[in-house]
Amino acid sequence: MPASPLIAVAVDVASLIGPRTGVGALTENLVAGLAARSDVAVRAFGVTWRGRGSLAAQLPSGVTLATRPMAARPLRALWRRRDRPVIETWTGPVDVVHGPNFVVPPSRRAARVVTVHDLTAWRFPELVDAATAAYPALVARAVAGGAWVHTPSRFVAGEVAGELGVDPARVVAIANGAPDLGSDGPGRDAATGRALGGGERYVLAVGTVEPRKDLPGLVTAFDAVAADDPDVRLVLAGPAGWGASALDDAVAAATHRDRIVRTGWVDDDARAALLRGASVVAYPSVYEGFGLVPLEAMAAGVPVVATRAGAIPEVVGDAAELVEVADTDGLAAALALVLGDDDRRAALVAAGHLRRARFRWGATVEEVVALYRRAATDH
């Protein structure tokens, strides 16, 4: 079989700055996978002013970084109204430009691909900050200009086609890969997690504090569980995003607030340790376009309790205990069940290992490259 022709791709890597979110995980694994291929030339750029000097250190060998500064706020303001300046100003000629975080720059000749992780900014504008609130206008202009849309789930692909009116033929669902927690050596093991959590048994929620995660609802559910379970604790691990005051209020009002631990931001070692040491991982989101945290829990061999929000059922299948969104009584009952029923715990852990194996970053990269070639050929 003849080798595939070389394709030059420019990828926005700004999400590699700072703690890794789901967007950062996609970008990191995508760029690493592209850099390892002989049929792709990767040129990275970062639509960011703050932290731009640290980008080079985040990239694998073989990736060329555009070093001319790109200030996000003024550029996005321009791109909402016009198709200038074009990405080739920074990267030189490329075949495809990919914006893996809702924003794809205009181009002179390159085909464009924009990743839409979810429709939070469209469906729940009250749950987003000012920067995220600009995504609908930027995506609409990109799509009107011929950009292809990549989504991490069939659920979001259906939303993009149905609610945004995008041609379904130009919306491609490609699942993320499952996280790899790495070794369980010193500092990353379950014992370390239990020490960080302050007890042998705890419910864990990880991620940035923001309204979409409904952590106040989790606090209420935990308070009900804790009334009948004197040993269990709740550990909330993640930095404050915005809207954290609602969580502050919920914790302050909890009867069992002395058993609620808020770690703030944790590094990768502490995150892995907390996951491995947890009795159950809770994921009570209002809305999700994918959901990497449940897959992290499955990698750690820990059962998951989650909501039937967005793409979560598509991702977890039968490998999680699912409840309705905002049903704190149902959430409390599910947590109590998983904490108290060893057979149910074992069944969820076994199903989780099988489910997680279906999500591979290698397959993600392969399908994204196929999308790039499709977009470039169609352009």
Secondary structure in CASP SS format (residue, H / E / C, confidence):
PFRMAT SS
TARGET T0000
AUTHOR 0000-0000-0000
METHOD secondary structure of the structure
MODEL  1
M C 1.00
P C 1.00
A C 1.00
S C 1.00
P C 1.00
L C 1.00
I E 1.00
A E 1.00
V E 1.00
A E 1.00
V E 1.00
D E 1.00
V C 1.00
A H 1.00
S H 1.00
L H 1.00
I C 1.00
G C 1.00
P C 1.00
R C 1.00
T C 1.00
G H 1.00
V H 1.00
G H 1.00
A H 1.00
L H 1.00
T H 1.00
E H 1.00
N H 1.00
L H 1.00
V H 1.00
A H 1.00
G H 1.00
L H 1.00
A H 1.00
A C 1.00
R C 1.00
S C 1.00
D C 1.00
V E 1.00
A E 1.00
V E 1.00
R E 1.00
A E 1.00
F E 1.00
G C 1.00
V C 1.00
T E 1.00
W C 1.00
R C 1.00
G C 1.00
R H 1.00
G H 1.00
S H 1.00
L C 1.00
A H 1.00
A H 1.00
Q H 1.00
L C 1.00
P C 1.00
S C 1.00
G C 1.00
V C 1.00
T E 1.00
L E 1.00
A C 1.00
T C 1.00
R C 1.00
P C 1.00
M E 1.00
A C 1.00
A H 1.00
R H 1.00
P H 1.00
L H 1.00
R H 1.00
A H 1.00
L H 1.00
W H 1.00
R C 1.00
R C 1.00
R C 1.00
D C 1.00
R C 1.00
P C 1.00
V C 1.00
I C 1.00
E H 1.00
T H 1.00
W H 1.00
T H 1.00
G C 1.00
P C 1.00
V C 1.00
D C 1.00
V E 1.00
V E 1.00
H E 1.00
G E 1.00
P C 1.00
N C 1.00
F C 1.00
V C 1.00
V C 1.00
P C 1.00
P C 1.00
S C 1.00
R C 1.00
R C 1.00
A C 1.00
A E 1.00
R E 1.00
V E 1.00
V E 1.00
T E 1.00
V C 1.00
H C 1.00
D C 1.00
L C 1.00
T H 1.00
A H 1.00
W H 1.00
R H 1.00
F C 1.00
P H 1.00
E H 1.00
L H 1.00
V C 1.00
D C 1.00
A H 1.00
A H 1.00
T H 1.00
A H 1.00
A C 1.00
Y H 1.00
P H 1.00
A H 1.00
L H 1.00
V H 1.00
A H 1.00
R H 1.00
A H 1.00
V H 1.00
A H 1.00
G C 1.00
G C 1.00
A C 1.00
W E 1.00
V E 1.00
H E 1.00
T E 1.00
P C 1.00
S C 1.00
R H 1.00
F H 1.00
V H 1.00
A H 1.00
G H 1.00
E H 1.00
V H 1.00
A H 1.00
G H 1.00
E H 1.00
L C 1.00
G C 1.00
V C 1.00
D C 1.00
P H 1.00
A H 1.00
R H 1.00
V E 1.00
V E 1.00
A E 1.00
I C 1.00
A C 1.00
N C 1.00
G C 1.00
A C 1.00
P C 1.00
D C 1.00
L C 1.00
G C 1.00
S C 1.00
D C 1.00
G C 1.00
P C 1.00
G C 1.00
R C 1.00
D C 1.00
A H 1.00
A H 1.00
T H 1.00
G H 1.00
R H 1.00
A H 1.00
L H 1.00
G H 1.00
G C 1.00
G C 1.00
E C 1.00
R C 1.00
Y E 1.00
V E 1.00
L E 1.00
A E 1.00
V E 1.00
G C 1.00
T C 1.00
V E 1.00
E C 1.00
P H 1.00
R H 1.00
K H 1.00
D C 1.00
L H 1.00
P H 1.00
G H 1.00
L H 1.00
V H 1.00
T H 1.00
A H 1.00
F H 1.00
D H 1.00
A H 1.00
V H 1.00
A H 1.00
A H 1.00
D H 1.00
D C 1.00
P C 1.00
D C 1.00
V C 1.00
R E 1.00
L E 1.00
V E 1.00
L E 1.00
A E 1.00
G C 1.00
P C 1.00
A E 1.00
G C 1.00
W C 1.00
G C 1.00
A H 1.00
S H 1.00
A H 1.00
L H 1.00
D H 1.00
D H 1.00
A H 1.00
V H 1.00
A H 1.00
A H 1.00
A C 1.00
T C 1.00
H C 1.00
R H 1.00
D H 1.00
R H 1.00
I E 1.00
V E 1.00
R E 1.00
T E 1.00
G E 1.00
W C 1.00
V C 1.00
D C 1.00
D H 1.00
D H 1.00
A H 1.00
R H 1.00
A H 1.00
A H 1.00
L H 1.00
L H 1.00
R H 1.00
G H 1.00
A C 1.00
S C 1.00
V E 1.00
V E 1.00
A E 1.00
Y E 1.00
P C 1.00
S C 1.00
V C 1.00
Y C 1.00
E C 1.00
G C 1.00
F C 1.00
G C 1.00
L H 1.00
V H 1.00
P H 1.00
L H 1.00
E H 1.00
A H 1.00
M H 1.00
A H 1.00
A H 1.00
G C 1.00
V C 1.00
P C 1.00
V E 1.00
V E 1.00
A E 1.00
T E 1.00
R C 1.00
A C 1.00
G C 1.00
A C 1.00
I H 1.00
P H 1.00
E H 1.00
V H 1.00
V H 1.00
G C 1.00
D C 1.00
A C 1.00
A C 1.00
E E 1.00
L E 1.00
V E 1.00
E C 1.00
V C 1.00
A C 1.00
D C 1.00
T H 1.00
D H 1.00
G H 1.00
L H 1.00
A H 1.00
A H 1.00
A H 1.00
L H 1.00
A H 1.00
L H 1.00
V H 1.00
L H 1.00
G H 1.00
D C 1.00
D H 1.00
D H 1.00
R H 1.00
R H 1.00
A H 1.00
A H 1.00
L H 1.00
V H 1.00
A H 1.00
A H 1.00
G H 1.00
H H 1.00
L H 1.00
R H 1.00
R H 1.00
A C 1.00
R C 1.00
F C 1.00
R C 1.00
W H 1.00
G H 1.00
A H 1.00
T H 1.00
V H 1.00
E H 1.00
E H 1.00
V H 1.00
V H 1.00
A H 1.00
L H 1.00
Y H 1.00
R H 1.00
R H 1.00
A H 1.00
A H 1.00
T H 1.00
D H 1.00
H C 1.00
END
